[in-house]
């Protein structure tokens, strides 16, 4: 069993692995190559991420379509036949919407990848303690992306111990910490942080409505679980 040498064929090979279309022997061969080839591993992770983002984009589109239908339906209640058809469609759309809110990871705005986490910092004179805050912030983002939520909690709690944070990054750290709490099972702390921003009108770190809904719904859902 030979590994493809053509780049296009190799990408199709990776796609077949991610889609579970390989035989047992072919899958074992692929995973052997994966373990010893860092470039193949990186390409596989990138395609896996692309698949996830495409799925999220599709689910988000379906969720937004559901919201639009609900809004449109509220303006027209004249025909019983319309409502019977609407409710049948809404039941399916509602399942899609709830599934999306329950399983989709909140997505935050990209933070500035520079040395402005703390006031007055720059690349040449940053003290070690300020550089440590910077490192903790971006390590925390990486830990969330990797699913290492307890480590992310430690990162963002450490960041927020600094008394010299810029407002933008303080809010960013708090939002990320809320998600890290939520995903690590500390629901009460996640809810307390979320509520700080629930009616914020002058926040510098802007989180979109859909992503706020995701956090709000996942907090409510986890509180219902035994």
Residue, then its C-alpha position, 0 to 999 in steps of 0.5 A: x500500500x503506497x502513499x500518494x505522491x501527487x499533492x492533489x491525490x494526497x489531499x483526496x487521501x486525507x479527505x477520505x480518512x476524515x470522512x471515514x471512507x478508508x478500509x481498516x488496512x488503509x486507515x492503519x497505513x494512513x495513521x502510521x504515516x500520520x505519526x511519522x510525518x509532521x507535514x501530513x499531520x499539519x495538512x490533516x489538522x488544517x483540513x479537519x479544521x476546514x471541515x469543522x468551520x464549513x459545518x459550523x457555517x452551514x449550521x449557523x446559516x440554518x439557525x439564522x434562517x430559523x430566526x428569520x422565519x420565526x420573526x416573519x411568522x410573528x407578523x402573519x397569523x391569519x391562516x390556520x393552514x399556514x400555521x400548521x405548515x409553519x409548525x411542521x417546518x419549525x419543529x425541524x428547524x428548531x431542532x437544527x437551531x437548538x443543536x447548533x446552539x448546544x454543540x457549536x463553540x463560541x467564536x470570538x473576535x481575533x485579538x490583536x497579536x501584539x504587545x498591547x495587552x498591558x498599557x504602555x507595553x512595547x516589544x523592546x522594553x516590556x518587563x518580564x511580568x508584562x510579557x508573562x501576561x501576554x504569554x498567558x493570554x495567548x496560551x489560554x486561547x490555544x488551550x481553548x482551541x485544543x480543548x484543554x479547558x482547565x489549563x485555559x482557566x488557569x491562563x485567563x485567571x492569571x491574566x486577570x490578576x494583572x492590575x494594568x490590563x487594557x480594557x479591551x484585553x480585560x474584557x477579552x480575557x473575561x469572555x474567554x474565561x467564561x467559556x473555559x469555566x463553562x467547558x470545564x464544568x464550572x457553570x456558576x462562575x461561567x454564568x457570573x462572568x456572562x452576566x457582567x456583559x449581558x447588558x453592556x452598552x460600552x464594551x470595547x471587546x464586541x461579541x456578536x449576538x449569535x455567539x452570546x446566544x451560544x454561551x447563554x444557551x449552553x449555560x442554561x442547558x448544563x444547569x438542567x443536566x443532573 
